Amino acid sequence: MANRPTPLDPDGTRLPIKIDTATNGEFAPIALPPSIQAAVREAHGAATANARRLGVQRRAFLTSACGAATTLLALNQAHAASGSTGGRFDLPEVAALDTQVAQAALAKREFIFDVQGHHVNPTGAWVGKLRPDQRPLKSLPNAACDPPGAEGEVLGYLRCFNADNFVKDVFLDSDTDMMVLSFVPAAYDRQPLTLEEAVATKALVKALDGTDRLLLHCPVNPNVPDGLAPMEAAASAHRIAAWKTYTQYGPQGPASGFWLDDEAHGIPFVEKARSLGVPMIAVHKGIPFAKEGYQYSTCADVGRVARRYPDVTFLIYHAGYDPDVTEGPYNPDNTGGIDVLVRSLADNGIKPGGNVYAELGSTWRFLMLRDPTQAAHAIGKLLLAVGEDRLLWGTDSVWYGSPQDQIQAFRAFQISEELRARHGYPELTPALKAKVFGLNALKAYKVDQPGFLRKAEDDTVTRLRRAYQESPDPAFETYGPKTRREFLAFKRLHG
C-alpha cells in the first residue's frame, strides 16, 4: 500500500459520517436540507466538546467509534426535529463518550461483501480522448493530494485515484471483506476503467496473499453496434462474475435506451449471457439520467424478464430508486422509484427468494443522511418484495470515499415499531443485517463461502488491516461530484 508522508486531516476538520452532497456521478447533487446542515454544525460542536471531556485530540476522537456515534446521534436529533421518525440510528446517548458502548453498536461483527465498487485508471486510454483543456476530477477533493510527477504533467493528480488508494479506502479504512468492481455507463472506448485495467486491480489485491477479494463485472452495451461482441472475449479471458448493463444508456442518449425483454437488444443479451455460462445480469435501475427515456430507468421490465428466464439471476442495482421520488408505503400506481420494482415482481409472480436481487448502492447513502423515514420504507418494501435472502449490500464507493460510514450507519439503523406494525416490515435484527451485509452476496455470486472465510481469516489483507488499526488515518473524504458544475464536467467524460 502507498505510504503517506503526512497524516490526513490532522486537525480533525472532517466528520467520520460524511454528510455532504456528493453523488456517484449518475445524478446531479441535491442540496442538503436546513435540518441536515444544522446536524453538521451540531456534530462538529459535539465532537469538540466530547474530545475535550475525554482528554484526547479532536482528530483522535473523530477516528474512534465515539466520533461516528456522535455524528449519528446528531443526525438522529436533526431528523426528529424535522419530524422524520420512521427510522433512526439505534444508539444510546452514552455511545458518544463511552468507547466500549460505541464499539458494541458500530464495530465489525459481520462478513461484508460490497457488490458495487468503482475506481478509475489514471493512465488509461480514456485519458488520451480528453480535450486539451479538460481536467477530469480536478475539482474533486482527492485531487488536492497532487502527487509529484514529471515536469509538465498536467494530469498527474489523477494518480490520487489509483488502485493503491482504492485498496486503502476499501480494505483498510472500512470493514469491507470483499467487493465487486463494477463500471460506469460509457462507450466502450471511454470507460474510465476498462475490463483489462480492472483485472490488473484484481491482481493487485490477489497478489497480497492469493485471496480473491475482488470479483469483476464486464460492461455490456447491448444497443450499440456489435454491443455483445466483448462478452465472448471477456468470458474466455477472464473470470467474469456478472454482466453489468445500463438500460437507459444508448448511442443517442437515454431516449435510445432499451428494455431487458425487448427482442432487438435485451433478449439477445440475456441469451448470450446464458450461452456463455454466466447467467448473472447486473442492471442499473433507477437514478435516471434524464427525463428523456425515463421509462428505461424504471424496473417495469424486471419482472417480465425474470419470469421469462427463471434460470437467470437478475441483480437490480440501486433497486430502482429515484432521488426525485419520495419513498413511502407501497403504492402500485407510482410510475417511478422502488414501487415500480415491487409491482413488476408482483405482477409477474416473482416471489421473495426468487431470481431477482435488489442492491442498495447510492440508495442507502442518499437516504441514510437525509430522511430515515424514506430509508425505512425503502428497505422495508424491498425486504417484503425480494425477501431477506435477496437484498444486497452495495455502496458505490469510492465515489463516496471509504464505505465505512455507510456500514456503521446501517449497523445502527432500525425501522420504527410504528412502521413495522403498520406495514409489516421486519425488524432489522443482527442476523438479518448479516445477510444483507454479505451472506446474500456470497450465495448470489456463488463464492465458496467456507473456503473463502477460512483463507481470509489470516491472509495478508487481514494482517495489514490489524496493523493499520494501530494507527488508522482515514481521509473522511468523498470523491464524487458535489455541485452541478462538477456533475456536468464528470458526465461529459463518459461520452
N, C-alpha and C positions, 0 to 999 in steps of 0.2 A: 504494500500500500504506500501511496505517496506520503512522505513526511512533510509536515507544515512547519516552517521556521518560527512562526509566531502564533500564539493562541488566537482562536476566532472569538470575536466579541468579548474581549477581556473585561469590559466594564459592565457587562450584563444589560445591554440595551434592548435585547430581543427576548420575547416570551417563548417558552417551550411549546405552548399550543399556539401555532402560527395563525393569528387572526388577521387576515388581510383579504384582498380582492383577487388574488391570483387565480387563474383558471388553467386548464390543460391546453389552452390554445385553440380549442374547438368551439368555445363560446365567448362572447365579449364579457369582460369583467363587469360586475354589478356592484354598485356602491353598497357599503355596509350600512345598515340602518342605524339611526342615532343610538338605540339601546346597546348595540354591539360596540359602537365606538366608545360608549360610556364604560362598557365592560373592559375594554383595553386599558383605559385610564385607571379603573379600579384595580385591575390585576397588577399594573405597574406599581401603584401605590402600596398595595398589599405585599408585593414581593419585597419592596424596600423595607417596610416595617417588619415583616417576618424574618428577613435575613438579619436585621439588627437584633431582634429578640433572641435569635438563635446564636448570635455572635459569629456569623460567617459572612464572607464577601457575597455581594449580590449575585455575581456570576455563579459561584458555587451553589448558592441556594437554588437558582433557576435550573441548573443542570441536575438537581436532585428530584426525587419523586414529589417532594413537598412543593417544588416550583410548579410542576404540572398540575398538582392538586389545587394550588392557589388560583391558577388561571381558570381551571374548570369550574371552581366554586364561584369565581367572578362571573362566568358565563351563566351559571345557574341563577345568580342574583339578577342579571340583566333579563334573562328570559322570563323569570317570574314577574318582574316589574312590567314587562310588556304583555303579560297575560298568556304567554306560551308555556303551558304546564302539562302538555300531553306526554312529555318525556323529560328526563333530567339525568344529570350525571350523579349517580348514587354514591356520594362521598360524604362522610362525616366532616363537620367543620374542623375538627382537630387534625384532619389529614394535612392541613396547611402548615402545621407546626410539628407534627409527630411523624418522623421518617418511617417508623415501623407500620403505622396505620396507613400512611400513603402508599407504601410498597405493597401492603396486603391488598390494596384495591387496584394498583396500577402496574405492579411488577409482572414480569414474564411468567406465565404458567401454561401457555398453550403452544402447540406447534403452529407456526404462522406461514402460510403459503399464499403469497400475493400473486394473483393471476393477471395483474396488469401493471407492468413496469416499463419505463421508457428511458432512453438516453440518446445522445446524438454522437456521431463520429466527427470530431473536429477537423479531420483532414480528408474527409470522404469526397467522392466525385461530385456530390451536390454543391460543394463549395465553389468548384470551377464553373458552375452555371449561374452564379450570382452576378449581378451587375457590378461594375467597378465601385459604385458608391454605396452598395449595400453592406451593412454591418449587422448581420443576423445575431439576435440575442444580446447585442451590446448594451441594451437598456435594462437588461435583467440583472438582479443583484449579484449573481455569482460571477458576472463579468468583471466585477471590481477586483477580483483576485489578480488579474492582469499579469500572468507569469512572464518572466523574462524570455524573450525569443530572439530570433535573428533580426538584425537591423532591417528596418523597413517592413517587418512582418505585421501588416495591419490587422490580420485576423488571428493573431496569436492568442488573444483572450479566449478563443473558442476552446482551447485546451483545458480551461476550467471545467468543461462539461465532459471530460473524457471518462474512460472506463474505470480508472482508479477512483475518481471521485464518486462515480456511480456505486462502486462496491463499498466505499466508506459510508455513504448516505444510507444504503440499504442494509448492509450486513453488519456494520459496526455501530452506527448511530440509531439503529432500530432493532426490534426483536424479530425481524423477518428471518425465516429459516430458508425459504425457497421462493423463487419468483419466476414468472413467465415474462420474457422480454418480448414486447409487442411493438406495433408500428402505428404510424400516424397516417391519415388519409393523404396520399400524394401519388403523383405519377411515378411509375417505376424508376425513372431516371432522376427523380428529385427527392428521393427518400433521404431525410437527414441521417438515417441509419439503414443500410442495406442488410439483406439477409446474411451476406458473407461477413459483414462487419459485426453483426450480432453474434455470429458463430465465433468470431475472434474474442468477443467479450465473454461468451460462454466458456471458451477455452481458458481465458484468464482466470475465471473463478474455479473451474475444474482443476486447473494445474496446481491450485493450492493444496489439494490433497486427493484429487480424483473423485470428489463427491459432486454429483450432478445437482447443483443448487439452482441452476438456471435452465429453464426449458424455453423453446423457441416457437413463436408463431411464424408463419410465412404469409406476407401480404399478398392479397389477390384482388385485382380489379376486373371482375368478370365482364364489365360492359365497355371495355376499351378493346381496340383491335388486338387479336391474339392474347386476350387478357388471361386465358387459362394456361398459356404456354409455360410460364415459370413453374407451374405446380409439379410437373413430372420431373424436371431437373432438380428442383428442391428436394422432392421426396427421395430421389435416388442418391443425392449427395449428402443430405443432412437428416438428422433425426427430428422431424417436424412433429410438434405436439398438437398443433391445430392450425387451421387456415383462418386468417383474420381478414374481414372484409367490411366495407362501409357501403350500405345500400344507398345512401344519399350522395355518394361520390360518383361523379361522372365526367366524361371528357368535355362536356359543355356546361359543367356546374351542377348544383344539386337537382335542378329540374330534369337532368338526364340520368337520374338515379334508376334503380331497378328494385323489383320485388324478389325475395328469395324463391318464390314459386312461379316466377314468370318463365315462359318457355324459351325466351330468347337468351336470357343471361343466368337467372337464378338456378333453374333446373339443371342446365349443363354443368354449372359449378358444383352443385351438390353431387351430381352423378360422378363427376371427376374425382371429388374427394373420396367417395365410396370406392371407386375403382382403384385408387392408389393406396387403399388400406389405411387411410387416416380419416375416418368418418366423424370428424370434430370440426364444427363450424363456429368460430367466434365472430360475432357480428355486432358492430356498434349500432345501438338503437337508442333513440332519444337524443338529447343535446343537439338540436337541429342546427345546421349550418346557415340556413337562410329560409325565408318564407317560401321562396320558390322550391318546389319539390318537397314541401314539408311532409307530405304523406309518406315518402320513402324513409323518413326518420322514425316513423311510428312502428309499433310492433304488430300491426294488423295482419301481416303475413306470417308471423311466427307460428301461431297455432296451426295454420293451414299446412305449412311445410313440415312441421313436426309430425302431424298426423299422416302425411303422405310418406314420410321416411322415418318410421319408428326405430330403425337401426342406426340412425344418425343422431349424434348428440349436438344440441344447439346451445351455445353459451351466449347469453344476451348481455353484452357489455353495457353498463350504465342502467340496465333494467328498464330502458325506455324513458328514463327520467328527463323531463324538460324543465329547465330553471324558470321558465315563464308560466308554468302550470302549477297552481297550488295543490299540493297533495293533501287530500282529506280522506274521509271514508270512501270506500269503493263506490264509484258512480259509473254504471255501464254506458251512460250517454257521453262521457268525456271523449274527445277526439284527440287528445294528446296526453302525454305522461304515462305513469305506471298503470293506470286503469286500462289503457288500451292493451297492454300485455295481459293483464288479468282476464279481460273479456275475450281476447283472442284464444287464450288457453281454454277457457270455459266453453266457448262456442265450438271448439274442435275436440272436446273430450280429453284434453291433456291434463291429467290429474297430478297432484303432488307426488313426487317421486318418479315422474315420467322422464322423457328425454330432453327436457328443457331446464337449463340452469339460469339463474339471474345473478348478475355481478354488480358490485357496489362502487366501482371506481368513479371518482368525482361526485357521484350521487351522495354518498355518505359525507364526504368532505364539505360539500356545499351546505348540506342541511345541518350537520352537527354544530356548525358555527352560528347559523342564522335562525333556525326555527326547530326546536326539539319536538314540537307537536307534529309538524310535517314529517320529521325524521321518524317519529313513532308510527305514523300512518304508513309511510313508505315501507319500512321494514316489516311492520305487521301484515300489510297486504301481501307482500312478497312471500312471507313465511306461510301464509294461508294458501297462496296460489301455487307455488312450486314445492313447498314443503321444507322442513328444516334440514333435509339432506341435500337440497338443491340450491342453496344460497351461497354464493362465493365471495370471498374477500379479495378486493382489489383496491388500489389506492391511486393509480395514475401517477405515481411518483416515477421519476424525480421532478416532474413539473411542480409538485408541491413540496419539494425538498424531501428530507428524510420522512418516511411514513410513520415515524414513532408517535407523533401526536395524534394521528388518526387511530392508531392502535390503542393508545391509552384512553382516548375518548370513548371508543366502542367498548372497551373493557368496563368502563364505569357506567355506560348508558343503560337506562331502564325505561320501558314503556309504562306509563302511569296505570295504576289499578283501574281507574275510571275507563280508560280506553280499552283495556283488556276485557273488562266486564261488558262494555257496550258493544264491542265489535268482535270479540272472540280472539283477539290477538294473544299469542303466547307470551308468557313471562320469559325474559331473556336470561335464562339460567347460565351458570358457568359451562354446563355440558353443551347447551345449545350454541353458545358463543364459540366453544372449542370447535364445533362442527363448521361454523361459518369461517372462523379464522384459518382453518387449514385442512381439517379432516375430509370435508366435502371435496375440496380440490384434489387431494391425493387420489380419491376414488375416480373423480371425473377425468383426470389426466393419466389414470392407470399407472400411478407410481407404485413401486414395490415398497409399501409403507414400512413393514418391519425392517427390511433391508436398509432402506434409506435412514430411518431413525437410528438404527444400530450404528451405521457408519458415521452419521453426523454427530453422534454423541460426543466424540472426542477428535474430530478432524481439525485441520488447520484453521478453518474459519471459526470454529468454536473456541480454539485456543487463542486465536487473535482477539476474539471478542472478549474473552476473560481478561486478557492482559490490557486491552484498551479500556475496559471499565475501571481500571485502577486510576486512570486519569482521562476521562472522556472529554472530547472537545467538539460537541455538536455545533453546527452552524446556525440552527434555528432560522433558516432562510428558505423562501420559496423561489422557484426559478421561472414559473410560468408568467405570462403577461398579466400585469395588474391594472393597466389603463387601456382605453380604447385604442390609443395610438400604438402602444406596444402590441396589442392584439392584431391590428391590421398589418403591422410590419411582420409579425410572426406568420400570419395567414398567407402573405404573399410568397413566403418561402416554398410553399408546397406546390405551387403551380397548378 
